[in-house]
Amino acid sequence: MNTLLNRAPQAWRDIGGLETAEEIAQQPAMWRELSAILRNEQAALTAFLGDCLSNPAQRVILTGAGSSAYVGEIVADELNAAWPAQVRAVPTTSLLTHPELYLEAGAPTLLVSFARSGSSPESLAAVDLVRAVAADARFLNITCNAQGQLARQGADDSKVFNLLMPAASCDRGFAMTSSFTCMLLAALSVLGRDDFAQRLPQLAELAEQALQQWAAPVAALAAQPVQRVVYLGSGPLEALAKEAALKILELTGGRVLAMSNTPLGFRHGPKSALNGDSLVFVFRSSKALARQYENDLLQEVRRDGIAAHCVTIGSGAEIGVAAPAWADAWLAPLWLLMAQQYALHQSAALRLTPDNPFADGTVNRVVQGVTIYRHDEF
């Protein structure tokens, strides 16, 4: 029988989860398609970026809202360490409220916007804000929607480069899945120094293995009722933990509470959230030093017996595949496949409709109800 993430496709269709299941499973194919797109765009991107990343005065702001903001947070430190330019992640939701903390009128600024739909009000307002404040500003839009307002308004502007993700990565389901990993890998590929033409196909092969090997155990894990889920990760994986926790909150409609932290930070108060109905996931870093701290936290939680389960994810972990010793930012999309599946199965176990967990419209696929205020009127 043909199965999709441990269920028949028709079974996913019957519960309103087929789109999300397909979008999780399609990611290896999306990453291969992304590699071809990037090869085609490489010369134009190189010309657009010039030597800006080699300029210590250059400001590079990675921005987005919600999941799109976490894309920037995962890759920011990796990119900042690779170049003289100043690279930082600033969510649009912070940029709009406190622009004076992040923007400098005289500094050359590259705003890198991550956007699935390209039509959220904060994304559009952040571009307008940077145009108004930074005299020497350019814009790299990494987006999944060629028809979104973000892509359309920059189509004929020489200071804007629209880097479009594979069309199928513009997720139809509520939760960002393939859109997230495509934008993350695109940022590492075009703004980093690594050979994406070699890495993306290899990562896609590992993802295919992972999707096959993890389907049954992740479904079985999600069948066990929990009240609280905690994701822990260090370095770039801290932001991955945020995204994984958000997937639980979104796809369960908030019925399963989720939180994220670092293995070291978790002891400083957040550990008090654990009880007998809690599940702790730890994303395992590729860095030996970080893994030592992770080991200590794992031993402590297991010894104290204050959570129902404690599960590791990563190379050599309880849920993992044998991955190369790449930087954590590059491996983050691989480990996220587990968290996406777990959230999907939890949604199904709660008898929700994963493709739209908020049928009452209280939370929307593209955020609504945001009023944008001019920064220079206050």
Secondary structure by P-SEA (a helix, b strand, c coil): ccccccccaaaaaaaccaaaaaaaaaaaaaaaaaaaaaaaaaaaaaaaaccccccccbbbbbbbcaaaaaaaaacaaaaaaacccbbbbbcaaaaaaccccccccccbbbbbbbbcccccaaaaaaaaaaaacccbbbbbbbccccccaaaaaacccccccccccccccccccccccaaaaaaaaaaaaaaccccccccaaaaaaaaaaaaaaaaaaaaaaaaccccbbbbbbcccaaaaaaaaaaaaaaaacccbbbbbbccccccccccccccccbbbbbbccccaaaaaaaaaaaaaaaaacccccccccccccccccccccccccccccccaaaaaaaaaaaaaaaccccccccccccccccccbbbbbbcccc
